[in-house]
């Protein structure tokens, strides 16, 4: 039925539940699994106003990208713990919902499995959660776990 399942993963408990459900579905359908961790690009102004450790200031985008890679690797370790080998992890920068939708289209994903609540900011409470936006924008089926 499904051949390519996309799981947006931010490291939250909801994302982990969604990942585990996607692993079950991928096994049933003999599907591939794409894990996507999205981090938000920060402008130079935001970077200059953000608080960073004084001993390790670094570039904020590099720090965010590095953390996103750790989150994606954690998702892959969950797959390994479930003895599921058909997963690939990706890290992208951009607005979460639109980046998820774009990635799904570019990679021919025919199902998105997403957690109902993630690690979003207060902005998500004001504008609607990422999962809500994805369900409204996606052209393929979306399962909210």
Residue, then its C-alpha position, 0 to 999 in steps of 0.5 A: x500500500x505505502x512505499x515511502x513513509x516520512x516521519x518528521x522527528x524532533x526528539x519529543x515523546x510524540x515524535x517517538x510514538x509516531x516513529x514507532x507507529x511508522x516502523x510498524x506500518x513500514x514493516x506491514x507495507x514493506x515500505x522505506x522510512x524517511x526520518x526528517x529533522x528540521x531546524x530553524x535557520x536564524x538570521x544574523x540579527x537573531x543570532x546576535x540577540x540570542x544567548x550562547x555559552x560564552x566559552x563556546x559561542x560558535x555560529x548559531x546555525x552550526x549549533x542548531x544543525x549539529x543538534x538536529x543531526x544528534x536528534x536524527x541519529x537518535x531516531x535512527x538508533x530507535x529504528x535499530x533498537x526495533x531491528x528496522x533497517x529500512x530507515x534513512x535520516x535527513x536534516x533540513x533547515x527552514x520553517x518546519x511544516x513547509x519544509x516537511x511538505x517540500x521534502x515529502x514531495x521531493x522524495x515521493x513520500x506517500x504517507x506522513x506519520x507525525x506526532x500530535x505535539x512536538x517541541x515547538x515554540x510559543x509561536x506554534x500555540x499562537x499560529x497552530x501546531x506543525x502537525x495541524x499545518x502539515x495535515x492542511x498542506x499535504x497532498x498525501x495522507x497524514x497520520x497524526x499519532 
